[in-house]
């Protein structure tokens, strides 16, 4: 069995610190790349949401629409025929 000379010179305390630092880096990376949670959504009031369309613009025709009654960006129950100021038409 061969041993790595660099690691064989490290004290037990240094090995523990090195392992802890590596774990911290992994944890930080996990937190930094975690998907956005619902807490990043905005209120219906903030985007002037209303349950009625604005002309032909309706929530179910928006890029942010999530059937059957939700939005990727706005909190709460969303009507398919609703509308808000962040409406973005599907291409």
N, CA, C and O atoms as a CHARMM CRD file, in Angstrom:
* protein
*
  364
    1    1 UNK  N      0.84500  -1.17800   0.00000 PROA 1      0.00000
    2    1 UNK  CA     0.00000   0.00000   0.00000 PROA 1      0.00000
    3    1 UNK  C      0.88300   1.23200   0.00000 PROA 1      0.00000
    4    1 UNK  O      1.80600   1.33500   0.80800 PROA 1      0.00000
    5    2 UNK  N      0.61100   2.16700  -0.89800 PROA 2      0.00000
    6    2 UNK  CA     1.41500   3.38600  -0.95500 PROA 2      0.00000
    7    2 UNK  C      0.66700   4.51000  -0.26400 PROA 2      0.00000
    8    2 UNK  O     -0.56300   4.53300  -0.25000 PROA 2      0.00000
    9    3 UNK  N      1.41000   5.43600   0.30500 PROA 3      0.00000
   10    3 UNK  CA     0.79800   6.59300   0.95500 PROA 3      0.00000
   11    3 UNK  C      1.28400   7.84000   0.26000 PROA 3      0.00000
   12    3 UNK  O      2.41400   7.89100  -0.22500 PROA 3      0.00000
   13    4 UNK  N      0.45400   8.82400   0.21100 PROA 4      0.00000
   14    4 UNK  CA     0.80200  10.10000  -0.37700 PROA 4      0.00000
   15    4 UNK  C      1.67700  10.85600   0.61200 PROA 4      0.00000
   16    4 UNK  O      1.26700  11.07600   1.75200 PROA 4      0.00000
   17    5 UNK  N      2.88300  11.25900   0.19400 PROA 5      0.00000
   18    5 UNK  CA     3.82700  11.91500   1.09200 PROA 5      0.00000
   19    5 UNK  C      3.27600  13.22800   1.64000 PROA 5      0.00000
   20    5 UNK  O      3.54400  13.57800   2.78900 PROA 5      0.00000
   21    6 UNK  N      2.50900  13.95600   0.83100 PROA 6      0.00000
   22    6 UNK  CA     1.96300  15.23400   1.29200 PROA 6      0.00000
   23    6 UNK  C      0.99900  15.00500   2.45200 PROA 6      0.00000
   24    6 UNK  O      1.02400  15.74900   3.43200 PROA 6      0.00000
   25    7 UNK  N      0.15700  13.99000   2.35000 PROA 7      0.00000
   26    7 UNK  CA    -0.79800  13.71500   3.41400 PROA 7      0.00000
   27    7 UNK  C     -0.12400  13.07800   4.62300 PROA 7      0.00000
   28    7 UNK  O     -0.59000  13.25700   5.74800 PROA 7      0.00000
   29    8 UNK  N      0.94200  12.35400   4.42000 PROA 8      0.00000
   30    8 UNK  CA     1.61100  11.71700   5.55100 PROA 8      0.00000
   31    8 UNK  C      2.30800  12.73600   6.43700 PROA 8      0.00000
   32    8 UNK  O      2.61400  12.43900   7.59200 PROA 8      0.00000
   33    9 UNK  N      2.56700  13.94600   5.91200 PROA 9      0.00000
   34    9 UNK  CA     3.20800  14.99800   6.71600 PROA 9      0.00000
   35    9 UNK  C      2.19400  15.82800   7.49800 PROA 9      0.00000
   36    9 UNK  O      2.58200  16.59900   8.37600 PROA 9      0.00000
   37   10 UNK  N      0.92100  15.68800   7.20200 PROA 10     0.00000
   38   10 UNK  CA    -0.10000  16.46400   7.89800 PROA 10     0.00000
   39   10 UNK  C     -0.41000  15.84700   9.26200 PROA 10     0.00000
   40   10 UNK  O     -0.47100  14.62700   9.41300 PROA 10     0.00000
   41   11 UNK  N     -0.60200  16.71100  10.23700 PROA 11     0.00000
   42   11 UNK  CA    -0.98300  16.22300  11.55900 PROA 11     0.00000
   43   11 UNK  C     -2.46000  15.85500  11.54500 PROA 11     0.00000
   44   11 UNK  O     -3.19100  16.19900  10.61500 PROA 11     0.00000
   45   12 UNK  N     -2.87800  15.16700  12.56400 PROA 12     0.00000
   46   12 UNK  CA    -4.27800  14.77600  12.67600 PROA 12     0.00000
   47   12 UNK  C     -5.17200  16.02100  12.71700 PROA 12     0.00000
   48   12 UNK  O     -6.23700  16.03200  12.09900 PROA 12     0.00000
   49   13 UNK  N     -4.75800  17.04900  13.42500 PROA 13     0.00000
   50   13 UNK  CA    -5.52200  18.29500  13.52600 PROA 13     0.00000
   51   13 UNK  C     -5.65300  18.95000  12.15600 PROA 13     0.00000
   52   13 UNK  O     -6.72800  19.43300  11.80200 PROA 13     0.00000
   53   14 UNK  N     -4.57600  18.97300  11.38800 PROA 14     0.00000
   54   14 UNK  CA    -4.61100  19.56600  10.05300 PROA 14     0.00000
   55   14 UNK  C     -5.54700  18.77800   9.12900 PROA 14     0.00000
   56   14 UNK  O     -6.25100  19.36900   8.31000 PROA 14     0.00000
   57   15 UNK  N     -5.55700  17.46700   9.25500 PROA 15     0.00000
   58   15 UNK  CA    -6.44000  16.62800   8.44200 PROA 15     0.00000
   59   15 UNK  C     -7.90900  16.92100   8.76500 PROA 15     0.00000
   60   15 UNK  O     -8.74600  16.99200   7.86500 PROA 15     0.00000
   61   16 UNK  N     -8.21300  17.08900  10.05300 PROA 16     0.00000
   62   16 UNK  CA    -9.58100  17.38600  10.46000 PROA 16     0.00000
   63   16 UNK  C    -10.00300  18.75000   9.92500 PROA 16     0.00000
   64   16 UNK  O    -11.12000  18.90100   9.42900 PROA 16     0.00000
   65   17 UNK  N     -9.12200  19.74100  10.02100 PROA 17     0.00000
   66   17 UNK  CA    -9.43300  21.07700   9.50700 PROA 17     0.00000
   67   17 UNK  C     -9.62800  21.06200   7.99200 PROA 17     0.00000
   68   17 UNK  O    -10.51300  21.73000   7.45800 PROA 17     0.00000
   69   18 UNK  N     -8.79200  20.29500   7.32000 PROA 18     0.00000
   70   18 UNK  CA    -8.90500  20.18300   5.87000 PROA 18     0.00000
   71   18 UNK  C    -10.24000  19.54400   5.47700 PROA 18     0.00000
   72   18 UNK  O    -10.89000  19.99800   4.53700 PROA 18     0.00000
   73   19 UNK  N    -10.64600  18.50200   6.18700 PROA 19     0.00000
   74   19 UNK  CA   -11.91500  17.83800   5.91200 PROA 19     0.00000
   75   19 UNK  C    -13.09400  18.77600   6.18800 PROA 19     0.00000
   76   19 UNK  O    -14.06100  18.80400   5.42800 PROA 19     0.00000
   77   20 UNK  N    -13.01000  19.53500   7.26800 PROA 20     0.00000
   78   20 UNK  CA   -14.08300  20.47000   7.61200 PROA 20     0.00000
   79   20 UNK  C    -14.19800  21.57600   6.56800 PROA 20     0.00000
   80   20 UNK  O    -15.30400  21.97100   6.19700 PROA 20     0.00000
   81   21 UNK  N    -13.07000  22.06900   6.10000 PROA 21     0.00000
   82   21 UNK  CA   -13.08600  23.12100   5.07500 PROA 21     0.00000
   83   21 UNK  C    -13.70600  22.59900   3.78100 PROA 21     0.00000
   84   21 UNK  O    -14.48800  23.29800   3.13700 PROA 21     0.00000
   85   22 UNK  N    -13.35900  21.38400   3.40800 PROA 22     0.00000
   86   22 UNK  CA   -13.92900  20.78300   2.20300 PROA 22     0.00000
   87   22 UNK  C    -15.42900  20.61200   2.32100 PROA 22     0.00000
   88   22 UNK  O    -16.15900  20.85400   1.36000 PROA 22     0.00000
   89   23 UNK  N    -15.89600  20.19800   3.48600 PROA 23     0.00000
   90   23 UNK  CA   -17.33200  20.06100   3.71300 PROA 23     0.00000
   91   23 UNK  C    -18.03600  21.40000   3.63700 PROA 23     0.00000
   92   23 UNK  O    -19.15400  21.48800   3.12900 PROA 23     0.00000
   93   24 UNK  N    -17.39400  22.44300   4.13500 PROA 24     0.00000
   94   24 UNK  CA   -17.96400  23.78800   4.07900 PROA 24     0.00000
   95   24 UNK  C    -18.10500  24.26900   2.65000 PROA 24     0.00000
   96   24 UNK  O    -19.09300  24.91400   2.30000 PROA 24     0.00000
   97   25 UNK  N    -17.12700  23.95900   1.83000 PROA 25     0.00000
   98   25 UNK  CA   -17.17900  24.35700   0.42100 PROA 25     0.00000
   99   25 UNK  C    -18.32600  23.63700  -0.29000 PROA 25     0.00000
  100   25 UNK  O    -19.05100  24.24800  -1.07500 PROA 25     0.00000
  101   26 UNK  N    -18.48800  22.37200  -0.02400 PROA 26     0.00000
  102   26 UNK  CA   -19.57500  21.59900  -0.63500 PROA 26     0.00000
  103   26 UNK  C    -20.92300  22.16000  -0.17900 PROA 26     0.00000
  104   26 UNK  O    -21.83300  22.32100  -0.99300 PROA 26     0.00000
  105   27 UNK  N    -21.05800  22.45700   1.11600 PROA 27     0.00000
  106   27 UNK  CA   -22.31800  23.00100   1.63000 PROA 27     0.00000
  107   27 UNK  C    -22.61200  24.35800   1.00800 PROA 27     0.00000
  108   27 UNK  O    -23.75500  24.63300   0.64200 PROA 27     0.00000
  109   28 UNK  N    -21.61000  25.20200   0.88400 PROA 28     0.00000
  110   28 UNK  CA   -21.80400  26.52300   0.29100 PROA 28     0.00000
  111   28 UNK  C    -22.22700  26.40000  -1.16800 PROA 28     0.00000
  112   28 UNK  O    -23.08400  27.15400  -1.62700 PROA 28     0.00000
  113   29 UNK  N    -21.64600  25.47200  -1.88900 PROA 29     0.00000
  114   29 UNK  CA   -22.02000  25.26000  -3.28400 PROA 29     0.00000
  115   29 UNK  C    -23.44600  24.77000  -3.41800 PROA 29     0.00000
  116   29 UNK  O    -24.15100  25.15600  -4.35000 PROA 29     0.00000
  117   30 UNK  N    -23.87800  23.92600  -2.49700 PROA 30     0.00000
  118   30 UNK  CA   -25.24600  23.42600  -2.51300 PROA 30     0.00000
  119   30 UNK  C    -26.23200  24.55200  -2.26700 PROA 30     0.00000
  120   30 UNK  O    -27.27300  24.62200  -2.92000 PROA 30     0.00000
  121   31 UNK  N    -25.91500  25.42100  -1.34300 PROA 31     0.00000
  122   31 UNK  CA   -26.79800  26.54800  -1.02600 PROA 31     0.00000
  123   31 UNK  C    -26.83300  27.53100  -2.18900 PROA 31     0.00000
  124   31 UNK  O    -27.90100  28.02100  -2.55500 PROA 31     0.00000
  125   32 UNK  N    -25.67700  27.82300  -2.77100 PROA 32     0.00000
  126   32 UNK  CA   -25.60000  28.80700  -3.84600 PROA 32     0.00000
  127   32 UNK  C    -26.36900  28.36700  -5.09200 PROA 32     0.00000
  128   32 UNK  O    -26.88400  29.21100  -5.82600 PROA 32     0.00000
  129   33 UNK  N    -26.45300  27.06300  -5.33800 PROA 33     0.00000
  130   33 UNK  CA   -27.10100  26.57900  -6.54300 PROA 33     0.00000
  131   33 UNK  C    -28.45100  25.92000  -6.27700 PROA 33     0.00000
  132   33 UNK  O    -28.97300  25.21400  -7.14000 PROA 33     0.00000
  133   34 UNK  N    -29.02100  26.14200  -5.09300 PROA 34     0.00000
  134   34 UNK  CA   -30.33100  25.59100  -4.77800 PROA 34     0.00000
  135   34 UNK  C    -31.38900  26.29600  -5.62300 PROA 34     0.00000
  136   34 UNK  O    -31.26800  27.49300  -5.88300 PROA 34     0.00000
  137   35 UNK  N    -32.40700  25.58600  -6.04700 PROA 35     0.00000
  138   35 UNK  CA   -33.45000  26.23100  -6.84200 PROA 35     0.00000
  139   35 UNK  C    -34.22400  27.26000  -6.02800 PROA 35     0.00000
  140   35 UNK  O    -34.30700  27.17500  -4.80300 PROA 35     0.00000
  141   36 UNK  N    -34.78000  28.22100  -6.72900 PROA 36     0.00000
  142   36 UNK  CA   -35.56400  29.24900  -6.06300 PROA 36     0.00000
  143   36 UNK  C    -36.79000  28.62900  -5.41800 PROA 36     0.00000
  144   36 UNK  O    -37.40800  27.72600  -5.98200 PROA 36     0.00000
  145   37 UNK  N    -37.13300  29.10500  -4.26000 PROA 37     0.00000
  146   37 UNK  CA   -38.29500  28.61600  -3.54300 PROA 37     0.00000
  147   37 UNK  C    -39.46100  29.57500  -3.73600 PROA 37     0.00000
  148   37 UNK  O    -39.30700  30.64700  -4.31900 PROA 37     0.00000
  149   38 UNK  N    -40.60400  29.18400  -3.24900 PROA 38     0.00000
  150   38 UNK  CA   -41.80700  29.99300  -3.37000 PROA 38     0.00000
  151   38 UNK  C    -41.66000  31.35600  -2.70500 PROA 38     0.00000
  152   38 UNK  O    -42.37500  32.29400  -3.05700 PROA 38     0.00000
  153   39 UNK  N    -40.75100  31.47700  -1.75800 PROA 39     0.00000
  154   39 UNK  CA   -40.58100  32.74300  -1.04800 PROA 39     0.00000
  155   39 UNK  C    -40.10300  33.86100  -1.98200 PROA 39     0.00000
  156   39 UNK  O    -40.14600  35.03200  -1.60300 PROA 39     0.00000
  157   40 UNK  N    -39.65700  33.52800  -3.17500 PROA 40     0.00000
  158   40 UNK  CA   -39.20100  34.55300  -4.11100 PROA 40     0.00000
  159   40 UNK  C    -40.34500  35.10700  -4.95600 PROA 40     0.00000
  160   40 UNK  O    -40.13000  35.99900  -5.77700 PROA 40     0.00000
  161   41 UNK  N    -41.54600  34.59300  -4.76300 PROA 41     0.00000
  162   41 UNK  CA   -42.70100  35.08900  -5.50700 PROA 41     0.00000
  163   41 UNK  C    -43.14500  36.43700  -4.94400 PROA 41     0.00000
  164   41 UNK  O    -42.88900  36.75900  -3.78400 PROA 41     0.00000
  165   42 UNK  N    -43.81000  37.21000  -5.78600 PROA 42     0.00000
  166   42 UNK  CA   -44.32800  38.51700  -5.37000 PROA 42     0.00000
  167   42 UNK  C    -45.83200  38.41700  -5.11700 PROA 42     0.00000
  168   42 UNK  O    -46.49600  37.49900  -5.59700 PROA 42     0.00000
  169   43 UNK  N    -46.34500  39.36400  -4.36800 PROA 43     0.00000
  170   43 UNK  CA   -47.76800  39.35000  -4.04500 PROA 43     0.00000
  171   43 UNK  C    -48.60400  39.76000  -5.25100 PROA 43     0.00000
  172   43 UNK  O    -48.11800  40.41600  -6.17200 PROA 43     0.00000
  173   44 UNK  N    -49.85300  39.36400  -5.22300 PROA 44     0.00000
  174   44 UNK  CA   -50.78300  39.74200  -6.28500 PROA 44     0.00000
  175   44 UNK  C    -50.94900  41.25700  -6.31500 PROA 44     0.00000
  176   44 UNK  O    -51.07200  41.84800  -7.38800 PROA 44     0.00000
  177   45 UNK  N    -50.95300  41.87500  -5.16600 PROA 45     0.00000
  178   45 UNK  CA   -51.10600  43.32700  -5.07900 PROA 45     0.00000
  179   45 UNK  C    -49.92700  44.05300  -5.73600 PROA 45     0.00000
  180   45 UNK  O    -50.11200  45.07400  -6.39800 PROA 45     0.00000
  181   46 UNK  N    -48.72400  43.52100  -5.54900 PROA 46     0.00000
  182   46 UNK  CA   -47.52500  44.16200  -6.09400 PROA 46     0.00000
  183   46 UNK  C    -47.52800  44.23200  -7.62300 PROA 46     0.00000
  184   46 UNK  O    -46.92400  45.13000  -8.20900 PROA 46     0.00000
  185   47 UNK  N    -48.20500  43.29000  -8.25600 PROA 47     0.00000
  186   47 UNK  CA   -48.24400  43.26400  -9.72800 PROA 47     0.00000
  187   47 UNK  C    -49.62300  43.64400 -10.27300 PROA 47     0.00000
  188   47 UNK  O    -49.92100  43.42300 -11.44600 PROA 47     0.00000
  189   48 UNK  N    -50.45000  44.21300  -9.41000 PROA 48     0.00000
  190   48 UNK  CA   -51.80000  44.65200  -9.79500 PROA 48     0.00000
  191   48 UNK  C    -52.60600  43.53100 -10.45900 PROA 48     0.00000
  192   48 UNK  O    -53.30000  43.74500 -11.45300 PROA 48     0.00000
  193   49 UNK  N    -52.49500  42.32800  -9.87900 PROA 49     0.00000
  194   49 UNK  CA   -53.23600  41.18200 -10.41200 PROA 49     0.00000
  195   49 UNK  C    -54.74100  41.43400 -10.32400 PROA 49     0.00000
  196   49 UNK  O    -55.24100  42.00900  -9.35800 PROA 49     0.00000
  197   50 UNK  N    -55.44000  40.98800 -11.35700 PROA 50     0.00000
  198   50 UNK  CA   -56.90000  41.00600 -11.34900 PROA 50     0.00000
  199   50 UNK  C    -57.38800  39.73000 -12.01400 PROA 50     0.00000
  200   50 UNK  O    -56.72900  39.22000 -12.91900 PROA 50     0.00000
  201   51 UNK  N    -58.52600  39.20400 -11.58600 PROA 51     0.00000
  202   51 UNK  CA   -59.01500  37.93400 -12.12000 PROA 51     0.00000
  203   51 UNK  C    -59.66100  38.03100 -13.50200 PROA 51     0.00000
  204   51 UNK  O    -60.18000  37.03700 -14.00900 PROA 51     0.00000
  205   52 UNK  N    -59.63600  39.19700 -14.10600 PROA 52     0.00000
  206   52 UNK  CA   -60.21200  39.37900 -15.43800 PROA 52     0.00000
  207   52 UNK  C    -59.10200  39.75400 -16.42400 PROA 52     0.00000
  208   52 UNK  O    -58.11600  40.37300 -16.02400 PROA 52     0.00000
  209   53 UNK  N    -59.24100  39.39600 -17.68600 PROA 53     0.00000
  210   53 UNK  CA   -58.19800  39.67500 -18.68200 PROA 53     0.00000
  211   53 UNK  C    -58.09100  41.16300 -19.03300 PROA 53     0.00000
  212   53 UNK  O    -58.97500  41.96200 -18.72300 PROA 53     0.00000
  213   54 UNK  N    -56.99900  41.49800 -19.67600 PROA 54     0.00000
  214   54 UNK  CA   -56.79800  42.84500 -20.21800 PROA 54     0.00000
  215   54 UNK  C    -56.80000  42.68500 -21.73700 PROA 54     0.00000
  216   54 UNK  O    -55.77000  42.40600 -22.35100 PROA 54     0.00000
  217   55 UNK  N    -57.96900  42.86700 -22.32100 PROA 55     0.00000
  218   55 UNK  CA   -58.09900  42.60300 -23.75300 PROA 55     0.00000
  219   55 UNK  C    -57.91700  41.12300 -24.02100 PROA 55     0.00000
  220   55 UNK  O    -58.60400  40.29100 -23.42900 PROA 55     0.00000
  221   56 UNK  N    -56.99000  40.79000 -24.91700 PROA 56     0.00000
  222   56 UNK  CA   -56.70500  39.38700 -25.22600 PROA 56     0.00000
  223   56 UNK  C    -55.62500  38.80700 -24.31500 PROA 56     0.00000
  224   56 UNK  O    -55.33200  37.61400 -24.39500 PROA 56     0.00000
  225   57 UNK  N    -55.03800  39.62100 -23.46100 PROA 57     0.00000
  226   57 UNK  CA   -53.97600  39.17200 -22.55100 PROA 57     0.00000
  227   57 UNK  C    -54.58300  38.48400 -21.34000 PROA 57     0.00000
  228   57 UNK  O    -55.30800  39.09700 -20.55600 PROA 57     0.00000
  229   58 UNK  N    -54.27300  37.19800 -21.20000 PROA 58     0.00000
  230   58 UNK  CA   -54.79200  36.37900 -20.09800 PROA 58     0.00000
  231   58 UNK  C    -53.64800  35.58400 -19.48300 PROA 58     0.00000
  232   58 UNK  O    -52.66400  35.27700 -20.15600 PROA 58     0.00000
  233   59 UNK  N    -53.78300  35.25500 -18.21200 PROA 59     0.00000
  234   59 UNK  CA   -52.74200  34.48700 -17.51400 PROA 59     0.00000
  235   59 UNK  C    -52.41000  33.17100 -18.21800 PROA 59     0.00000
  236   59 UNK  O    -51.24000  32.79400 -18.29700 PROA 59     0.00000
  237   60 UNK  N    -53.42300  32.46900 -18.72900 PROA 60     0.00000
  238   60 UNK  CA   -53.14300  31.18600 -19.38000 PROA 60     0.00000
  239   60 UNK  C    -52.41000  31.34300 -20.71100 PROA 60     0.00000
  240   60 UNK  O    -52.04000  30.34400 -21.32800 PROA 60     0.00000
  241   61 UNK  N    -52.19900  32.56300 -21.15700 PROA 61     0.00000
  242   61 UNK  CA   -51.41000  32.83900 -22.35200 PROA 61     0.00000
  243   61 UNK  C    -50.05800  33.46200 -22.01300 PROA 61     0.00000
  244   61 UNK  O    -49.35400  33.95200 -22.89600 PROA 61     0.00000
  245   62 UNK  N    -49.69900  33.43900 -20.73000 PROA 62     0.00000
  246   62 UNK  CA   -48.45100  34.05100 -20.24500 PROA 62     0.00000
  247   62 UNK  C    -47.35600  32.99700 -20.07200 PROA 62     0.00000
  248   62 UNK  O    -47.64300  31.83500 -19.78300 PROA 62     0.00000
  249   63 UNK  N    -46.11300  33.40700 -20.24800 PROA 63     0.00000
  250   63 UNK  CA   -44.96000  32.51300 -20.05600 PROA 63     0.00000
  251   63 UNK  C    -44.85500  31.99300 -18.62000 PROA 63     0.00000
  252   63 UNK  O    -44.30500  30.91600 -18.39200 PROA 63     0.00000
  253   64 UNK  N    -45.37100  32.74100 -17.66500 PROA 64     0.00000
  254   64 UNK  CA   -45.25200  32.38300 -16.25100 PROA 64     0.00000
  255   64 UNK  C    -46.38800  31.48800 -15.75300 PROA 64     0.00000
  256   64 UNK  O    -46.36800  31.06800 -14.59600 PROA 64     0.00000
  257   65 UNK  N    -47.36000  31.19200 -16.58500 PROA 65     0.00000
  258   65 UNK  CA   -48.53700  30.41800 -16.20700 PROA 65     0.00000
  259   65 UNK  C    -48.18000  28.98100 -15.83700 PROA 65     0.00000
  260   65 UNK  O    -47.39000  28.33200 -16.52200 PROA 65     0.00000
  261   66 UNK  N    -48.77900  28.48500 -14.72900 PROA 66     0.00000
  262   66 UNK  CA   -48.61200  27.10900 -14.28700 PROA 66     0.00000
  263   66 UNK  C    -50.00100  26.50800 -14.04200 PROA 66     0.00000
  264   66 UNK  O    -50.62000  26.78200 -13.01400 PROA 66     0.00000
  265   67 UNK  N    -50.48900  25.69800 -14.97200 PROA 67     0.00000
  266   67 UNK  CA   -51.81200  25.09900 -14.80100 PROA 67     0.00000
  267   67 UNK  C    -51.88000  24.26200 -13.51900 PROA 67     0.00000
  268   67 UNK  O    -50.85200  23.71300 -13.12400 PROA 67     0.00000
  269   68 UNK  N    -52.99300  24.13600 -12.86800 PROA 68     0.00000
  270   68 UNK  CA   -54.27400  24.64300 -13.32100 PROA 68     0.00000
  271   68 UNK  C    -54.57600  26.06300 -12.82700 PROA 68     0.00000
  272   68 UNK  O    -55.42900  26.73100 -13.41200 PROA 68     0.00000
  273   69 UNK  N    -53.91300  26.54400 -11.78100 PROA 69     0.00000
  274   69 UNK  CA   -54.27600  27.86700 -11.25400 PROA 69     0.00000
  275   69 UNK  C    -53.12400  28.51400 -10.49100 PROA 69     0.00000
  276   69 UNK  O    -53.30200  28.94900  -9.35300 PROA 69     0.00000
  277   70 UNK  N    -51.94200  28.58200 -11.11200 PROA 70     0.00000
  278   70 UNK  CA   -50.78800  29.14600 -10.42000 PROA 70     0.00000
  279   70 UNK  C    -49.90300  29.92200 -11.39000 PROA 70     0.00000
  280   70 UNK  O    -50.08000  29.86900 -12.60700 PROA 70     0.00000
  281   71 UNK  N    -48.95100  30.63900 -10.81200 PROA 71     0.00000
  282   71 UNK  CA   -47.99000  31.43600 -11.57600 PROA 71     0.00000
  283   71 UNK  C    -46.60100  31.18100 -11.00900 PROA 71     0.00000
  284   71 UNK  O    -46.45300  30.98500  -9.80300 PROA 71     0.00000
  285   72 UNK  N    -45.59400  31.18200 -11.85100 PROA 72     0.00000
  286   72 UNK  CA   -44.21300  30.99000 -11.42000 PROA 72     0.00000
  287   72 UNK  C    -43.71400  32.18000 -10.60400 PROA 72     0.00000
  288   72 UNK  O    -42.76400  32.04000  -9.83400 PROA 72     0.00000
  289   73 UNK  N    -44.33500  33.34400 -10.76000 PROA 73     0.00000
  290   73 UNK  CA   -43.82700  34.58100 -10.16900 PROA 73     0.00000
  291   73 UNK  C    -44.74300  35.17600  -9.10100 PROA 73     0.00000
  292   73 UNK  O    -44.26900  35.83800  -8.17800 PROA 73     0.00000
  293   74 UNK  N    -46.04900  34.94400  -9.21900 PROA 74     0.00000
  294   74 UNK  CA   -47.03400  35.57700  -8.33500 PROA 74     0.00000
  295   74 UNK  C    -47.60800  34.54900  -7.35500 PROA 74     0.00000
  296   74 UNK  O    -47.87700  33.40800  -7.73100 PROA 74     0.00000
  297   75 UNK  N    -47.79100  34.96000  -6.10400 PROA 75     0.00000
  298   75 UNK  CA   -48.32500  34.07100  -5.06900 PROA 75     0.00000
  299   75 UNK  C    -49.82700  33.87100  -5.21800 PROA 75     0.00000
  300   75 UNK  O    -50.51200  34.64600  -5.88600 PROA 75     0.00000
  301   76 UNK  N    -50.31600  32.82700  -4.58800 PROA 76     0.00000
  302   76 UNK  CA   -51.75000  32.59500  -4.50000 PROA 76     0.00000
  303   76 UNK  C    -52.35500  31.90700  -5.70100 PROA 76     0.00000
  304   76 UNK  O    -51.66900  31.54500  -6.65700 PROA 76     0.00000
  305   77 UNK  N    -53.66800  31.73700  -5.62100 PROA 77     0.00000
  306   77 UNK  CA   -54.43000  31.11600  -6.70900 PROA 77     0.00000
  307   77 UNK  C    -54.61700  32.14400  -7.82500 PROA 77     0.00000
  308   77 UNK  O    -55.00500  33.28700  -7.58300 PROA 77     0.00000
  309   78 UNK  N    -54.33500  31.71200  -9.03500 PROA 78     0.00000
  310   78 UNK  CA   -54.39800  32.60200 -10.20400 PROA 78     0.00000
  311   78 UNK  C    -55.45300  32.07900 -11.17500 PROA 78     0.00000
  312   78 UNK  O    -55.46000  30.89700 -11.51900 PROA 78     0.00000
  313   79 UNK  N    -56.33100  32.95600 -11.60700 PROA 79     0.00000
  314   79 UNK  CA   -57.36500  32.59000 -12.57900 PROA 79     0.00000
  315   79 UNK  C    -56.75000  32.49500 -13.97300 PROA 79     0.00000
  316   79 UNK  O    -55.95400  33.35500 -14.35100 PROA 79     0.00000
  317   80 UNK  N    -57.10300  31.47200 -14.73800 PROA 80     0.00000
  318   80 UNK  CA   -56.59400  31.36700 -16.11000 PROA 80     0.00000
  319   80 UNK  C    -56.95000  32.59000 -16.95500 PROA 80     0.00000
  320   80 UNK  O    -56.22300  32.94500 -17.88300 PROA 80     0.00000
  321   81 UNK  N    -58.06300  33.22500 -16.62800 PROA 81     0.00000
  322   81 UNK  CA   -58.48000  34.39900 -17.38500 PROA 81     0.00000
  323   81 UNK  C    -58.03000  35.70500 -16.72500 PROA 81     0.00000
  324   81 UNK  O    -58.48000  36.78200 -17.11600 PROA 81     0.00000
  325   82 UNK  N    -57.14500  35.61600 -15.72700 PROA 82     0.00000
  326   82 UNK  CA   -56.65700  36.80500 -15.04200 PROA 82     0.00000
  327   82 UNK  C    -55.58400  37.54000 -15.83100 PROA 82     0.00000
  328   82 UNK  O    -55.26900  37.17800 -16.96400 PROA 82     0.00000
  329   83 UNK  N    -55.03100  38.57700 -15.21600 PROA 83     0.00000
  330   83 UNK  CA   -53.98800  39.38600 -15.84700 PROA 83     0.00000
  331   83 UNK  C    -53.24900  40.17000 -14.77000 PROA 83     0.00000
  332   83 UNK  O    -53.81900  40.46700 -13.72000 PROA 83     0.00000
  333   84 UNK  N    -51.97300  40.51100 -15.02100 PROA 84     0.00000
  334   84 UNK  CA   -51.20400  41.37700 -14.12400 PROA 84     0.00000
  335   84 UNK  C    -50.18200  42.16100 -14.95100 PROA 84     0.00000
  336   84 UNK  O    -50.03100  41.93000 -16.15100 PROA 84     0.00000
  337   85 UNK  N    -49.49000  43.07800 -14.30000 PROA 85     0.00000
  338   85 UNK  CA   -48.56300  43.95600 -15.00300 PROA 85     0.00000
  339   85 UNK  C    -47.28800  43.27600 -15.50000 PROA 85     0.00000
  340   85 UNK  O    -46.56100  43.86000 -16.30500 PROA 85     0.00000
  341   86 UNK  N    -47.00100  42.06600 -15.04400 PROA 86     0.00000
  342   86 UNK  CA   -45.80900  41.35900 -15.53400 PROA 86     0.00000
  343   86 UNK  C    -46.14900  40.32600 -16.60700 PROA 86     0.00000
  344   86 UNK  O    -45.35000  39.43800 -16.90700 PROA 86     0.00000
  345   87 UNK  N    -47.32800  40.45300 -17.17100 PROA 87     0.00000
  346   87 UNK  CA   -47.76400  39.55400 -18.23600 PROA 87     0.00000
  347   87 UNK  C    -46.74300  39.53000 -19.36500 PROA 87     0.00000
  348   87 UNK  O    -46.29900  40.58100 -19.82700 PROA 87     0.00000
  349   88 UNK  N    -46.37000  38.33000 -19.81000 PROA 88     0.00000
  350   88 UNK  CA   -45.44600  38.15700 -20.93600 PROA 88     0.00000
  351   88 UNK  C    -46.03800  37.08700 -21.85200 PROA 88     0.00000
  352   88 UNK  O    -46.08200  35.91300 -21.48500 PROA 88     0.00000
  353   89 UNK  N    -46.48100  37.47600 -23.01100 PROA 89     0.00000
  354   89 UNK  CA   -47.14500  36.56000 -23.94800 PROA 89     0.00000
  355   89 UNK  C    -46.24100  35.40500 -24.36100 PROA 89     0.00000
  356   89 UNK  O    -45.04400  35.58800 -24.58200 PROA 89     0.00000
  357   90 UNK  N    -46.82200  34.22400 -24.46200 PROA 90     0.00000
  358   90 UNK  CA   -46.09600  33.05800 -24.98600 PROA 90     0.00000
  359   90 UNK  C    -45.82700  33.31000 -26.46100 PROA 90     0.00000
  360   90 UNK  O    -46.65300  33.89300 -27.16300 PROA 90     0.00000
  361   91 UNK  N    -44.68400  32.87300 -26.91800 PROA 91     0.00000
  362   91 UNK  CA   -44.33500  33.07900 -28.33200 PROA 91     0.00000
  363   91 UNK  C    -45.12300  32.20000 -29.24800 PROA 91     0.00000
  364   91 UNK  O    -44.94300  32.25700 -30.46400 PROA 91     0.00000
